[in-house]
Amino acid sequence: MKPNPTAVRRSKRFQVLEDRPVNKDGFVHEWPEQGFVAMSSPNDPSPSIEIQDGRIVELDGKLRKDFDMLDQFIADYTIDVATANEMMNMESVDIARKLVDINVSRSEVLAIVKGLTPAKIVEVLNQLNVVEMMMALQKMRARKKPSNQCHVTNVRDNPVLMAADAAEAALRGFDEQETTVGVVRYAPFNALALLVGSQTVRGGILTQDALEEATELRLAMLGLTTYAETISIYGTESVFKDGDDTPWSKSFLASAYASRGSKMRFTSGTGSEVQMAGAEGKSMLYLEIRCIMMAKGAGVQGLQNGSISCIGIPAAVPSGIRAVLAENLATTMFDLEVASGNDQTFSHSEIRRSAKMLCQMLPGTDFVFSGYSAVPNSDNMFAGSNMDSSDLDDFLIIQRDMMVDGGLRPVEESEVIEVRYQAAKTMQVLFDELGFPAITEEEIDAATYANSSDDMPKRNVMEDLKAAESVLKEGITGLDVALALANRGYHQVAERIFNMLKQRVAGDYLHTSAIIDENNIVRSAVNNENDYTGPGTGYRMSEERWEEIKNIRQAISPSEY
């Protein structure tokens, strides 16, 4: 019987499909005039450059007299005028092939890229498919060993729970930890909780408290945090100025961190200009390349990018997730550390979320996540990560399935319970020594076994806020924290915190892609440079590391049968 086109009957298969989680996501057709285009807008400029007397006077079709402040900054501080004419004359497809070719070294590609304009780099990246970008990323990553970073937050800003969660995250292998606040006045307590909790497990873990920039810098100068990354830059002048900022003011802020021995990187990402209605009709990738080049010109050691909090925008347009991978790759092409943006949830589909993450996990980046949620997303004050604590087993098994190092390690439940208890107990002692509101045994027990802030007794918020504010008013430093713990016999944690302060004096961890290992030794692009040139080169898992990754708790041992 022939179907009646006017009938209301539905295809049962389509009804099933419409109930799939992916169809709760938002998708839009390209709209170049408003910037809803991922990698190639008809309004993107064509690559060009003109140099007179060692000065760039024309950039991507725009004369110097028409430069906006971003053009001027990039022209004056990023592009190598000595090589620009030669590099710009290379065919874009040839540069793209060099990115993928295992017989072309990373250093050769870096030398080419520093002479290219933003439009030329976009043209190069548009030659590559996703697999080719992943091949290139494997070669171009600055540090040989990949790593991972996490979010540790909770909706109550509970410092006891936060310290316990930080300890568990350290045990699981995260080399950097980031927190933020629900209530701004809690910021010093959150910084303390991350510092103490992470160092309870091992030395060398870097921590930050993502806040408005003045407070964040203050905490860093006090030695309560050890790095920063929420220093945002944007790809159009109108959006940049909306934040009352310029590339020069951001550069000054970067130097303020560096002068106090604190690691920092900028933050940017595709879609931010669209979200702020200032894309000027350009593609998301073109605007992001401008951000990357400003980061390079400013002299910072790295960039958190991959759309970050704007991920819903590129994820809604064709080739958008490819553009996210392209911006991660572009960051490495400028010899910068990349904390690749898997830190924001963007899809109801577990398949889609995993597919995006694998683009960074399989080739490896300096930090596969710029914020894996080490807590449930219901407690994540960054609006939820692409993966959270309920996905940890999935992540560990993917590492095992693929024989790939995503930076994490399997742990035993007894280990987790022990380190969570130790972190909470250390916070109790510290609060008592500093005269802060008491942490009860009930709170310690709850934090030891908790999954989320729902499992914690409520604290006296007003008393906590007064004490948290006193940290800044009295200028309590990381050294004060170390001394307070040492006074109470907590010498190992005290020494680890003190060692973090000594790292700031040495300054080695200001090098590109720096992490600090459990022996308090800096591993960066200087002493752990990526040397990938094909099979048998670059980062290869040690036998010890592979045994660790294989040893998930769910695996059955033949000896048991």
C-alpha positions as CSV (number, residue, x, y, z in Angstrom):
1,M,0.0,0.0,0.0
2,K,1.5,3.4,-1.0
3,P,2.2,5.8,1.9
4,N,-0.2,8.8,2.2
5,P,2.1,11.9,2.4
6,T,-0.7,13.8,4.3
7,A,-1.0,11.1,7.0
8,V,0.2,11.7,10.5
9,R,1.8,8.3,11.0
10,R,5.5,8.4,11.9
11,S,8.4,6.1,11.1
12,K,9.0,4.2,14.3
13,R,12.8,4.3,13.5
14,F,12.7,8.0,13.4
15,Q,10.8,8.1,16.7
16,V,13.5,6.0,18.3
17,L,16.2,8.2,16.9
18,E,14.6,11.4,18.1
19,D,14.7,10.0,21.6
20,R,18.5,9.6,21.5
21,P,20.5,11.9,23.8
22,V,22.3,13.5,20.8
23,N,19.1,15.0,19.6
24,K,18.9,17.1,22.7
25,D,22.0,19.0,21.4
26,G,21.7,22.2,19.5
27,F,22.7,22.5,15.8
28,V,22.6,25.4,13.4
29,H,23.4,25.9,9.8
30,E,26.4,28.1,8.9
31,W,25.8,31.9,9.3
32,P,29.0,33.5,8.2
33,E,27.8,37.1,8.7
34,Q,27.5,36.5,12.5
35,G,30.5,34.2,12.7
36,F,28.7,30.9,12.9
37,V,31.3,29.2,10.6
38,A,34.0,27.0,12.0
39,M,37.1,27.2,9.8
40,S,36.6,29.1,6.6
41,S,34.4,32.1,6.2
42,P,33.9,34.0,2.9
43,N,34.8,37.1,5.0
44,D,38.2,35.7,6.2
45,P,41.1,37.7,4.6
46,S,43.4,36.2,2.1
47,P,47.0,35.7,3.2
48,S,49.5,38.5,2.4
49,I,52.3,40.5,3.9
50,E,54.4,43.5,3.0
51,I,57.5,44.6,4.9
52,Q,59.3,47.9,4.6
53,D,62.5,48.7,6.5
54,G,62.0,45.7,8.8
55,R,58.4,46.7,9.7
56,I,55.2,45.0,8.6
57,V,53.1,47.6,6.7
58,E,50.5,45.3,5.3
59,L,49.0,42.2,6.9
60,D,46.5,39.9,5.3
61,G,45.2,42.6,2.9
62,K,45.1,45.4,5.6
63,L,47.4,48.4,5.5
64,R,49.1,49.4,8.7
65,K,47.1,52.6,9.0
66,D,44.0,50.4,9.2
67,F,45.4,47.9,11.7
68,D,43.3,47.3,14.8
69,M,45.2,46.8,18.1
70,L,45.4,43.0,17.5
71,D,46.9,43.4,14.0
72,Q,49.5,45.8,15.4
73,F,50.4,43.6,18.3
74,I,50.8,40.5,16.1
75,A,52.8,42.4,13.4
76,D,55.1,44.0,16.0
77,Y,55.7,41.1,18.4
78,T,54.9,37.8,16.8
79,I,55.7,37.5,13.1
80,D,59.4,37.1,12.3
81,V,60.0,39.7,9.6
82,A,63.4,38.2,8.7
83,T,61.8,35.1,7.4
84,A,58.2,36.2,6.7
85,N,58.5,36.8,2.9
86,E,60.1,33.4,2.3
87,M,57.7,31.5,4.5
88,M,54.6,33.3,3.1
89,N,55.7,32.3,-0.4
90,M,55.5,28.6,0.4
91,E,52.4,26.7,-0.8
92,S,50.0,26.1,2.1
93,V,49.5,22.5,1.1
94,D,53.3,22.0,1.3
95,I,53.4,23.4,4.8
96,A,50.5,21.1,5.8
97,R,52.4,18.1,4.4
98,K,55.4,19.1,6.5
99,L,53.2,19.1,9.6
100,V,52.2,15.5,8.9
101,D,55.5,14.2,7.5
102,I,57.5,12.2,10.0
103,N,60.7,13.0,8.1
104,V,60.2,16.7,8.8
105,S,61.3,17.7,12.3
106,R,59.2,19.7,14.7
107,S,61.9,22.4,14.8
108,E,61.7,22.8,11.0
109,V,58.0,23.4,11.2
110,L,58.4,25.9,14.1
111,A,60.8,27.9,11.9
112,I,58.3,28.1,9.1
113,V,55.3,29.0,11.3
114,K,56.9,32.0,12.9
115,G,57.0,33.7,9.5
116,L,53.3,33.2,8.7
117,T,50.3,35.5,9.1
118,P,47.0,34.5,10.7
119,A,45.2,34.0,7.4
120,K,48.1,31.9,6.1
121,I,47.9,29.6,9.1
122,V,44.1,29.2,8.6
123,E,44.8,28.3,5.0
124,V,47.3,25.6,6.1
125,L,45.0,24.1,8.7
126,N,42.2,23.9,6.2
127,Q,44.3,21.4,4.1
128,L,44.2,18.9,7.0
129,N,41.6,16.3,7.9
130,V,41.1,15.3,11.6
131,V,43.5,12.2,11.4
132,E,46.2,14.4,9.8
133,M,45.7,17.0,12.5
134,M,46.1,14.3,15.2
135,M,49.3,13.1,13.5
136,A,50.6,16.6,13.4
137,L,49.7,17.2,17.1
138,Q,51.6,14.1,18.1
139,K,54.7,15.7,16.6
140,M,54.2,19.3,17.5
141,R,53.3,19.0,21.2
142,A,56.0,20.8,23.2
143,R,56.7,18.4,26.1
144,K,57.3,14.8,25.2
145,K,55.3,13.3,28.1
146,P,51.5,14.0,28.0
147,S,49.7,15.0,31.2
148,N,46.3,15.9,32.6
149,Q,44.7,18.7,34.6
150,C,41.5,18.7,36.7
151,H,38.8,20.8,38.3
152,V,38.2,20.4,42.0
153,T,35.3,22.5,43.2
154,N,32.0,22.1,45.1
155,V,28.8,24.1,45.3
156,R,29.2,24.9,49.0
157,D,32.9,25.9,48.7
158,N,33.4,23.4,51.5
159,P,37.2,23.5,52.3
160,V,37.2,20.0,54.0
161,L,35.6,18.3,51.0
162,M,37.8,20.3,48.6
163,A,41.0,19.2,50.3
164,A,39.8,15.5,50.3
165,D,38.9,15.7,46.6
166,A,42.2,17.4,45.8
167,A,44.0,14.5,47.5
168,E,42.1,11.9,45.5
169,A,42.8,13.8,42.3
170,A,46.5,13.8,43.1
171,L,46.5,10.1,43.8
172,R,44.8,9.5,40.4
173,G,47.6,11.3,38.6
174,F,46.5,14.8,37.8
175,D,49.6,17.1,37.6
176,E,47.6,20.3,37.8
177,Q,44.5,21.2,39.8
178,E,42.2,24.1,39.3
179,T,39.4,25.4,41.6
180,T,37.0,28.4,41.5
181,V,34.3,29.7,43.9
182,G,30.6,30.0,44.2
183,V,31.1,32.9,46.7
184,V,34.1,35.1,45.9
185,R,35.0,35.7,49.5
186,Y,35.7,32.0,49.9
187,A,38.6,32.2,47.5
188,P,41.5,32.0,50.0
189,F,40.0,28.9,51.6
190,N,39.6,27.2,48.3
191,A,43.2,28.0,47.4
192,L,44.3,26.6,50.8
193,A,42.3,23.5,50.4
194,L,43.8,22.7,47.0
195,L,47.3,23.4,48.1
196,V,47.1,21.3,51.3
197,G,45.0,18.5,49.8
198,S,47.2,18.0,46.7
199,Q,50.5,18.1,48.7
200,T,49.2,15.6,51.1
201,V,49.6,12.9,48.5
202,R,52.8,14.0,46.7
203,G,54.9,17.1,46.1
204,G,55.0,19.0,42.8
205,I,51.3,19.3,41.9
206,L,50.5,22.8,40.6
207,T,47.3,24.5,41.8
208,Q,45.3,27.6,40.9
209,D,42.2,29.4,42.0
210,A,40.3,30.8,39.0
211,L,39.0,34.3,40.0
212,E,38.9,37.8,38.9
213,E,42.4,38.7,37.9
214,A,43.5,41.0,40.9
215,T,42.5,38.5,43.5
216,E,44.0,35.6,41.6
217,L,47.3,37.5,41.3
218,R,47.2,38.3,45.0
219,L,46.8,34.7,46.0
220,A,49.7,33.7,43.7
221,M,51.9,36.4,45.2
222,L,51.2,35.0,48.7
223,G,52.3,31.6,47.5
224,L,48.9,30.0,48.1
225,T,48.6,29.1,44.4
226,T,51.3,28.1,42.0
227,Y,50.0,28.9,38.5
228,A,47.2,30.7,36.7
229,E,45.4,30.4,33.4
230,T,42.2,32.3,33.4
231,I,43.7,35.4,31.7
232,S,41.4,35.6,28.7
233,I,42.2,37.1,25.3
234,Y,39.9,37.5,22.3
235,G,40.2,37.7,18.6
236,T,38.4,40.9,17.8
237,E,39.1,44.4,19.1
238,S,35.5,45.1,20.1
239,V,35.3,42.0,22.2
240,F,38.7,42.6,23.7
241,K,37.8,46.1,24.7
242,D,34.5,44.9,26.3
243,G,36.7,43.4,29.0
244,D,38.5,46.7,29.4
245,D,41.7,45.0,28.2
246,T,44.3,45.2,25.5
247,P,47.0,42.8,24.4
248,W,49.5,45.1,26.2
249,S,47.6,45.0,29.5
250,K,47.4,41.2,29.4
251,S,51.1,41.1,28.7
252,F,51.7,43.3,31.7
253,L,49.6,40.9,33.8
254,A,51.6,38.0,32.5
255,S,54.9,39.7,33.5
256,A,53.4,40.3,37.0
257,Y,53.0,36.5,37.5
258,A,56.4,35.7,36.0
259,S,58.2,38.2,38.1
260,R,56.9,36.4,41.2
261,G,57.9,33.0,39.9
262,S,54.3,31.8,39.1
263,K,53.6,29.8,36.0
264,M,50.8,31.2,33.9
265,R,49.1,30.8,30.5
266,F,46.5,32.7,28.6
267,T,43.0,31.4,27.8
268,S,41.1,31.7,24.6
269,G,38.9,29.6,22.3
270,T,36.8,29.4,19.2
271,G,33.3,30.8,19.6
272,S,33.9,33.4,22.3
273,E,33.6,36.3,19.8
274,V,30.3,34.8,18.4
275,Q,29.0,34.5,22.0
276,M,29.8,38.1,22.6
277,A,28.3,39.3,19.3
278,G,31.7,40.6,18.0
279,A,32.9,38.0,15.4
280,E,32.9,40.6,12.6
281,G,31.9,37.9,10.2
282,K,35.1,36.0,10.4
283,S,35.5,32.3,11.0
284,M,36.0,31.0,14.5
285,L,39.4,29.5,13.7
286,Y,40.7,32.7,12.1
287,L,39.9,34.7,15.2
288,E,41.4,32.0,17.4
289,I,44.6,32.0,15.4
290,R,44.9,35.8,16.2
291,C,44.6,34.9,19.9
292,I,47.3,32.2,19.7
293,M,49.6,34.7,17.9
294,M,49.0,37.3,20.6
295,A,49.9,34.7,23.3
296,K,53.1,34.0,21.5
297,G,53.9,37.7,21.1
298,A,53.2,38.4,24.8
299,G,55.8,35.8,25.8
300,V,53.6,33.5,27.9
301,Q,54.6,29.9,28.0
302,G,51.2,28.4,27.0
303,L,47.5,28.7,26.2
304,Q,44.4,27.0,27.5
305,N,42.3,26.6,24.4
306,G,39.9,24.4,22.5
307,S,36.8,26.6,22.8
308,I,36.6,26.1,26.6
309,S,33.3,27.6,27.9
310,C,32.1,28.5,24.4
311,I,32.2,24.9,23.2
312,G,28.5,24.8,22.4
313,I,29.0,27.3,19.6
314,P,31.6,25.5,17.4
315,A,29.9,22.2,18.4
316,A,26.7,23.4,16.7
317,V,28.2,24.1,13.3
318,P,29.7,21.8,10.6
319,S,33.4,21.0,11.2
320,G,33.2,22.7,14.6
321,I,34.9,19.9,16.6
322,R,37.5,19.7,13.9
323,A,38.1,23.5,14.4
324,V,38.7,22.9,18.1
325,L,41.4,20.3,17.3
326,A,42.8,22.7,14.7
327,E,43.2,25.5,17.4
328,N,45.0,23.0,19.7
329,L,47.3,22.1,16.9
330,A,47.9,25.7,16.0
331,T,49.0,26.5,19.6
332,T,51.7,23.8,19.4
333,M,52.8,25.2,16.1
334,F,53.9,28.3,17.9
335,D,55.9,26.2,20.5
336,L,53.4,26.9,23.2
337,E,52.1,24.6,25.9
338,V,48.5,23.6,25.2
339,A,46.0,22.7,27.8
340,S,43.4,21.4,25.4
341,G,39.8,22.3,26.1
342,N,37.9,19.2,27.2
343,D,36.9,21.1,30.3
344,Q,33.3,22.0,29.5
345,T,30.4,19.7,28.8
346,F,28.8,20.3,25.4
347,S,26.7,17.3,24.5
348,H,24.0,15.0,25.9
349,S,25.6,12.2,23.9
350,E,28.3,10.1,25.6
351,I,29.5,9.0,22.2
352,R,29.9,12.5,21.0
353,R,31.7,13.6,24.2
354,S,34.1,10.7,23.9
355,A,34.8,11.3,20.2
356,K,35.8,14.9,20.9
357,M,38.1,14.0,23.8
358,L,39.8,11.2,21.8
359,C,41.1,13.9,19.3
360,Q,43.4,15.2,22.1
361,M,43.9,12.0,24.1
362,L,45.1,9.8,21.3
363,P,47.9,12.1,19.9
364,G,48.5,13.4,23.4
365,T,48.6,17.1,24.5
366,D,50.5,18.8,27.3
367,F,47.3,18.6,29.3
368,V,44.6,16.4,27.7
369,F,42.0,18.1,29.7
370,S,42.2,21.7,30.8
371,G,39.9,20.6,33.6
372,Y,38.7,17.0,33.9
373,S,36.1,17.2,36.6
374,A,37.5,15.2,39.5
375,V,34.2,15.7,41.3
376,P,30.6,15.1,40.1
377,N,29.5,17.7,37.6
378,S,26.7,18.7,39.9
379,D,29.5,20.1,42.1
380,N,31.5,21.6,39.3
381,M,31.5,25.4,39.5
382,F,32.9,25.7,36.0
383,A,29.5,24.5,34.7
384,G,30.5,20.9,34.2
385,S,33.4,19.2,32.4
386,N,33.3,17.0,29.3
387,M,33.9,14.1,31.8
388,D,33.5,14.0,35.5
389,S,34.3,11.6,38.4
390,S,31.6,9.2,37.3
391,D,33.6,8.7,34.0
392,L,36.9,7.9,35.7
393,D,36.6,4.1,35.1
394,D,35.7,4.7,31.4
395,F,38.8,6.9,31.0
396,L,41.1,4.4,32.6
397,I,39.7,1.6,30.5
398,I,40.1,3.7,27.3
399,Q,43.8,4.2,28.2
400,R,44.1,0.4,28.6
401,D,42.1,-0.4,25.4
402,M,44.2,1.9,23.3
403,M,47.6,1.6,25.1
404,V,47.6,5.3,25.4
405,D,48.8,7.5,28.3
406,G,46.1,10.0,29.3
407,G,47.9,10.9,32.5
408,L,45.8,9.0,35.0
409,R,46.4,5.8,37.0
410,P,44.1,3.1,38.5
411,V,43.7,3.3,42.2
412,E,42.3,1.1,45.0
413,E,39.4,2.1,47.1
414,S,41.4,1.7,50.2
415,E,44.1,4.1,48.9
416,V,41.5,6.7,48.1
417,I,39.9,6.5,51.5
418,E,43.3,6.8,53.2
419,V,44.4,9.9,51.3
420,R,41.0,11.6,51.7
421,Y,41.2,11.1,55.4
422,Q,44.7,12.4,55.6
423,A,43.9,15.6,53.7
424,A,40.8,16.3,55.8
425,K,42.8,15.7,59.0
426,T,45.6,18.0,57.8
427,M,43.0,20.8,57.1
428,Q,41.6,20.3,60.6
429,V,45.1,20.8,62.1
430,L,45.8,23.8,59.9
431,F,42.6,25.5,60.8
432,D,43.2,24.9,64.5
433,E,46.7,26.3,64.3
434,L,45.7,29.4,62.4
435,G,42.6,30.0,64.6
436,F,40.1,29.4,61.9
437,P,36.6,27.9,62.6
438,A,36.9,24.3,63.8
439,I,36.7,21.3,61.5
440,T,34.9,18.5,63.4
441,E,35.5,14.8,63.4
442,E,32.1,14.4,61.8
443,E,33.3,16.5,58.8
444,I,36.5,14.5,58.5
445,D,34.6,11.3,58.4
446,A,32.1,12.6,55.8
447,A,34.8,14.0,53.6
448,T,36.7,10.7,53.7
449,Y,33.8,8.8,52.2
450,A,31.9,11.5,50.3
451,N,31.0,11.6,46.6
452,S,29.7,15.2,46.6
453,S,28.8,18.2,48.8
454,D,25.4,16.6,49.4
455,D,27.3,14.2,51.7
456,M,28.8,16.9,53.9
457,P,27.5,18.5,57.1
458,K,26.9,22.2,56.7
459,R,29.4,24.7,58.1
460,N,28.9,28.1,59.6
461,V,29.2,30.1,56.4
462,M,29.5,33.6,58.0
463,E,32.4,32.4,60.3
464,D,34.2,30.7,57.4
465,L,33.9,33.8,55.3
466,K,35.3,36.0,58.0
467,A,38.3,33.7,58.4
468,A,38.8,33.4,54.6
469,E,38.9,37.2,54.3
470,S,41.5,37.3,57.1
471,V,43.9,35.4,54.9
472,L,44.1,38.3,52.5
473,K,43.8,41.0,55.2
474,E,46.7,39.5,57.3
475,G,48.7,38.4,54.3
476,I,49.0,34.7,55.3
477,T,51.5,33.1,53.0
478,G,52.4,29.7,51.8
479,L,55.3,29.8,54.2
480,D,53.0,30.5,57.0
481,V,51.0,27.5,56.0
482,A,54.1,25.3,55.9
483,L,55.3,26.6,59.3
484,A,51.8,26.0,60.9
485,L,51.8,22.4,59.7
486,A,55.4,21.8,60.8
487,N,54.5,23.2,64.3
488,R,51.9,20.4,64.6
489,G,54.2,17.6,63.4
490,Y,52.9,17.4,59.8
491,H,56.5,17.7,58.5
492,Q,56.1,15.9,55.1
493,V,53.2,18.1,53.9
494,A,55.0,21.2,55.2
495,E,58.2,20.3,53.4
496,R,56.3,19.7,50.1
497,I,54.6,23.1,50.4
498,F,57.9,24.7,51.2
499,N,59.5,23.0,48.1
500,M,56.8,24.5,45.9
501,L,57.8,27.9,47.2
502,K,61.4,27.2,46.4
503,Q,60.4,26.3,42.9
504,R,59.2,29.9,42.5
505,V,62.6,31.2,43.4
506,A,64.4,28.9,40.9
507,G,61.9,29.7,38.2
508,D,62.5,26.5,36.2
509,Y,58.8,25.8,36.0
510,L,58.2,29.0,34.0
511,H,59.6,27.1,31.0
512,T,57.1,26.0,28.3
513,S,55.0,23.0,29.3
514,A,56.4,22.6,32.7
515,I,55.1,20.1,35.2
516,I,56.8,19.0,38.5
517,D,57.2,15.3,39.1
518,E,57.0,13.5,42.5
519,N,60.7,14.0,43.0
520,N,60.3,17.8,42.8
521,I,62.0,17.9,39.4
522,V,60.7,20.1,36.7
523,R,59.8,18.4,33.4
524,S,59.3,20.8,30.5
525,A,60.0,21.4,26.9
526,V,63.5,22.2,27.8
527,N,64.5,18.9,29.4
528,N,61.7,16.7,28.1
529,E,61.4,18.1,24.6
530,N,59.1,16.2,22.2
531,D,61.3,14.5,19.6
532,Y,58.6,12.5,17.7
533,T,59.7,11.6,14.1
534,G,57.7,8.5,13.6
535,P,57.5,5.0,15.0
536,G,59.9,4.3,17.8
537,T,60.4,7.9,18.7
538,G,58.7,10.5,20.9
539,Y,56.9,9.5,24.0
540,R,56.8,5.8,24.5
541,M,55.2,4.3,27.6
542,S,57.7,2.6,30.0
543,E,57.0,-1.0,30.9
544,E,56.3,0.2,34.5
545,R,53.8,2.7,33.3
546,W,52.1,0.2,31.0
547,E,51.8,-2.3,33.8
548,E,50.2,0.4,35.9
549,I,47.7,1.3,33.2
550,K,46.8,-2.4,32.6
551,N,46.2,-3.0,36.2
552,I,42.6,-1.9,36.5
553,R,40.6,-3.2,39.5
554,Q,38.0,-4.8,37.3
555,A,40.3,-7.2,35.5
556,I,40.2,-10.8,36.5
557,S,43.5,-12.6,37.3
558,P,43.9,-16.1,35.9
559,S,45.5,-17.1,39.1
560,E,42.2,-16.6,40.9
561,Y,40.7,-19.6,38.9
